[in-house]
Every structure is written in C-alpha cells, then in structure tokens.
C-alpha cells in the first residue's frame, strides 16, 4: 500500500518546482538599482585608490637631464630646476609634497630633498649642497637617463648603450658592486653615474655636478 505524501513535504516540493520555473535575477539590473537604494553613486575608482594616499605625481621618463629637472608634462619642456637652484626652487619645480633630511646630520655639508607619496618615499632624490642643487638620484625604473640607461639594466647593457664611454669604479661600500661613470656632453659640467649591485644590475643612477659629491658621501641616504 502506497503511503500518502505528508502535506508539509508536498508544499516543499511545490516551492522547489516554483523556484525552478522562475527566471534568475539579472545581476546587471541589481547593480543598476544599487545607487538608487543607497541614494549615493559609487565614487569613481573607489576600488583602486586609497583616499589616504595623495595622487601619484606624474613624471616624464626623460625629466632628468644634464642641466637639471624638467617639471613640465610636455616632452622636451624647459628645465624648471637647474643645477645650482635653491631648495625653494626645487620644491616649486617638483610641484608636490617633498620632505628633507636636513638636520639629521648636523656635520653634513649637504642634505636630501625627496618627494613623498603616502608611505612611499624617494624614488627621486634631489641632492642639495652649499651651492644649491648638486645632483639628482633616480630609483624609478620608468625613468630613462640621457642615452637610454635605466634601473634594472645589466653592466653589459649599459656598456652597449654608452659604447666606449663607461669608466667602471668599484663601490667601496658593497663588495662586487660598482659605479659606471658616463661623461656629460661637451660644455656640460655634470656627470651621469649608474650604481650596480653585486650581481651587476643597475639599482639607481645619478646626474650630478662634477666633483660636487664623492661616491661615499653619506648625507644622501
């Protein structure tokens, strides 16, 4: 004898059948309705930006040259902070937040101005001595030195880019590391130097006035 299906079970089965026949909710329609439900439209780029971190300062890949720093957005724009410029001029040329380590070493004859973005500090360092802007350190892999050198290149790649111009000097601080010196074009009183790690890869580069700062000068760190 077949048992009758309990009323509760029959009702549950009916609900399951009804649910299976219903059309699934449209995710797009739900998303479109979300702003109306909250009364506020979602902020543009809210998922990819940190409101506590200031916007990144755009820097042209060729902004650092033998004459100084070009703060403009247009390619080949004017040099806005020439070597010898004072700290106020450098800050104005950068146009964003900058800090300095002046006073950390009272005995030092120079100090470092460095841009800040949130917790990120210097991908660029503006080296100041008693005569003003003396050099610019670059750690940004997007930046290109005059002649094509970049952070991350090997010694062989630098030698190819500056064929016949490189003078390699051992780094007295780190065994196996080196400085690769490139003379400036005729008439320029500055020099381009690439710093490598012990594996022979460029970690940073600098353009500075000749003789303004020795490689071992610690006021830059």
C-alpha positions as CSV (number, residue, x, y, z in Angstrom):
1,X,0.0,0.0,0.0
2,X,1.5,3.4,-1.0
3,X,1.8,5.9,1.8
4,X,0.3,9.4,1.2
5,X,2.9,12.2,0.9
6,X,2.8,14.4,4.0
7,X,1.3,17.8,3.5
8,X,4.5,19.6,4.5
9,X,6.6,17.6,2.1
10,X,4.2,18.3,-0.7
11,X,4.3,22.0,0.0
12,X,8.1,22.0,0.0
13,X,8.1,20.2,-3.4
14,X,5.7,22.7,-4.8
15,X,8.0,25.6,-3.7
16,X,11.0,23.8,-5.3
17,X,9.1,23.4,-8.6
18,X,8.0,27.1,-8.5
19,X,11.6,28.3,-7.8
20,X,12.9,26.2,-10.7
21,X,10.5,27.8,-13.1
22,X,11.3,31.4,-12.0
23,X,13.8,33.4,-14.1
24,X,17.1,34.1,-12.3
25,X,17.6,37.7,-11.2
26,X,19.6,39.9,-13.6
27,X,22.9,40.9,-11.9
28,X,23.2,44.0,-14.1
29,X,19.7,45.1,-13.1
30,X,20.6,44.7,-9.5
31,X,23.8,46.7,-9.9
32,X,22.0,49.5,-11.6
33,X,19.5,49.7,-8.8
34,X,22.2,49.8,-6.1
35,X,22.9,53.5,-6.3
36,X,19.1,54.3,-6.1
37,X,18.9,52.2,-2.9
38,X,21.7,54.0,-1.1
39,X,21.0,57.4,-2.6
40,X,24.7,57.8,-3.4
41,X,26.6,57.0,-6.6
42,X,29.8,55.0,-6.2
43,X,32.9,57.1,-6.2
44,X,34.9,56.8,-9.4
45,X,37.9,54.5,-9.0
46,X,37.0,53.8,-5.4
47,X,38.2,50.2,-5.7
48,X,41.6,51.1,-6.9
49,X,42.6,54.2,-5.0
50,X,43.5,54.8,-1.4
51,X,41.8,58.0,-0.1
52,X,44.6,58.4,2.5
53,X,47.3,58.5,-0.2
54,X,47.8,61.6,-2.4
55,X,47.7,61.1,-6.1
56,X,50.8,60.0,-7.8
57,X,52.9,62.8,-9.2
58,X,53.4,62.1,-13.0
59,X,57.0,62.4,-14.0
60,X,58.1,62.3,-17.6
61,X,60.5,59.4,-18.3
62,X,63.1,61.9,-19.6
63,X,62.6,64.6,-16.9
64,X,66.1,64.3,-15.5
65,X,68.9,65.6,-17.8
66,X,72.4,67.1,-17.7
67,X,71.0,70.5,-16.9
68,X,68.6,69.6,-14.1
69,X,64.9,68.6,-13.7
70,X,62.1,69.4,-16.2
71,X,58.8,69.5,-14.2
72,X,56.5,70.2,-17.1
73,X,54.3,67.5,-18.7
74,X,55.3,68.2,-22.3
75,X,58.2,66.3,-23.9
76,X,61.3,68.4,-24.2
77,X,59.9,71.1,-21.9
78,X,62.0,73.7,-20.2
79,X,64.3,72.8,-17.3
80,X,62.5,74.1,-14.2
81,X,65.2,73.3,-11.6
82,X,68.7,73.8,-12.9
83,X,71.8,72.6,-11.0
84,X,72.6,75.3,-8.5
85,X,69.0,76.1,-7.8
86,X,68.0,76.6,-4.1
87,X,65.6,74.3,-2.2
88,X,62.6,76.6,-2.7
89,X,63.1,76.4,-6.5
90,X,63.4,72.6,-6.4
91,X,60.2,72.3,-4.4
92,X,58.4,74.6,-6.8
93,X,59.6,72.7,-9.8
94,X,58.5,69.4,-8.4
95,X,55.1,70.7,-7.5
96,X,54.2,68.0,-5.0
97,X,55.0,67.2,-1.4
98,X,58.7,67.0,-0.6
99,X,60.5,66.3,2.7
100,X,64.2,66.6,3.6
101,X,66.7,65.0,5.9
102,X,68.4,68.4,6.7
103,X,69.3,68.4,10.4
104,X,69.6,64.6,10.8
105,X,73.4,65.0,10.4
106,X,74.5,68.4,11.6
107,X,78.0,67.7,10.5
108,X,77.0,67.0,6.9
109,X,77.7,69.6,4.2
110,X,74.7,68.5,2.2
111,X,71.2,67.2,2.5
112,X,68.5,65.4,0.5
113,X,65.1,66.7,-0.7
114,X,62.8,63.8,-1.6
115,X,59.3,63.6,-2.9
116,X,56.7,61.7,-0.8
117,X,53.5,59.8,-1.8
118,X,51.8,58.2,1.1
119,X,54.2,55.8,2.7
120,X,56.4,55.7,-0.4
121,X,59.4,57.9,-0.1
122,X,62.2,58.8,-2.5
123,X,62.2,57.2,-6.0
124,X,63.8,60.5,-6.7
125,X,66.3,62.4,-4.5
126,X,67.4,66.0,-5.0
127,X,70.8,66.4,-3.5
128,X,71.5,69.9,-2.1
129,X,74.9,71.2,-1.0
130,X,76.1,74.7,-0.1
131,X,75.9,75.7,-3.8
132,X,72.3,74.6,-4.3
133,X,71.1,71.6,-6.3
134,X,74.1,69.4,-6.8
135,X,72.7,66.2,-8.1
136,X,69.6,64.1,-8.7
137,X,69.3,60.4,-7.7
138,X,66.8,58.2,-9.6
139,X,65.4,54.9,-8.3
140,X,62.4,54.8,-10.6
141,X,62.6,52.0,-13.2
142,X,60.3,54.0,-15.5
143,X,62.8,56.9,-15.7
144,X,65.3,57.0,-18.5
145,X,68.7,58.5,-18.2
146,X,70.1,60.5,-21.2
147,X,71.4,57.9,-23.6
148,X,68.8,55.3,-22.7
149,X,70.1,53.8,-19.4
150,X,67.5,52.6,-16.8
151,X,67.3,50.9,-13.4
152,X,67.4,47.1,-13.9
153,X,69.8,47.1,-16.8
154,X,73.0,44.9,-16.6
155,X,76.5,46.2,-16.9
156,X,76.7,44.7,-20.4
157,X,73.6,46.6,-21.5
158,X,74.9,49.9,-20.1
159,X,78.2,49.3,-21.9
160,X,76.4,48.8,-25.1
161,X,74.2,51.9,-24.6
162,X,77.2,54.0,-23.9
163,X,79.8,52.3,-26.0
164,X,83.4,53.4,-25.3
165,X,82.3,56.0,-22.6
166,X,82.0,53.9,-19.5
167,X,84.5,54.2,-16.6
168,X,83.8,51.4,-14.1
169,X,84.8,52.2,-10.4
170,X,84.5,49.7,-7.6
171,X,81.9,50.6,-4.9
172,X,83.9,50.8,-1.6
173,X,80.8,50.1,0.5
174,X,79.4,46.9,-1.1
175,X,81.7,44.2,-2.4
176,X,81.2,43.3,-6.0
177,X,79.1,46.4,-6.7
178,X,80.3,49.2,-8.9
179,X,79.8,52.7,-10.2
180,X,79.6,53.2,-14.0
181,X,80.6,56.7,-14.9
182,X,79.5,58.4,-18.1
183,X,80.9,61.8,-19.0
184,X,78.5,64.6,-20.0
185,X,78.4,66.1,-23.5
186,X,80.8,68.8,-24.3
187,X,80.2,72.0,-22.4
188,X,78.2,70.4,-19.6
189,X,79.6,70.5,-16.0
190,X,77.7,67.4,-14.9
191,X,78.2,63.6,-15.0
192,X,75.9,60.6,-15.3
193,X,76.7,57.6,-12.9
194,X,75.0,54.3,-12.7
195,X,75.2,52.3,-9.5
196,X,75.1,48.5,-9.6
197,X,74.6,45.7,-7.1
198,X,76.9,42.7,-6.7
199,X,75.1,40.9,-9.5
200,X,75.9,43.7,-11.9
201,X,72.4,45.2,-12.3
202,X,71.7,48.9,-12.0
203,X,69.9,49.8,-8.8
204,X,69.9,53.6,-9.3
205,X,71.5,56.3,-11.3
206,X,72.5,59.9,-10.7
207,X,73.3,63.1,-12.6
208,X,75.4,65.5,-10.6
209,X,77.8,68.3,-11.0
210,X,81.4,67.1,-11.4
211,X,83.2,66.8,-8.1
212,X,80.1,68.0,-6.1
213,X,79.8,64.8,-4.1
214,X,82.0,61.8,-3.6
215,X,80.5,58.3,-4.1
216,X,80.9,57.6,-0.4
217,X,79.1,60.8,0.7
218,X,76.6,59.5,3.3
219,X,74.4,62.7,3.5
220,X,72.4,61.4,0.5
221,X,71.0,58.4,2.4
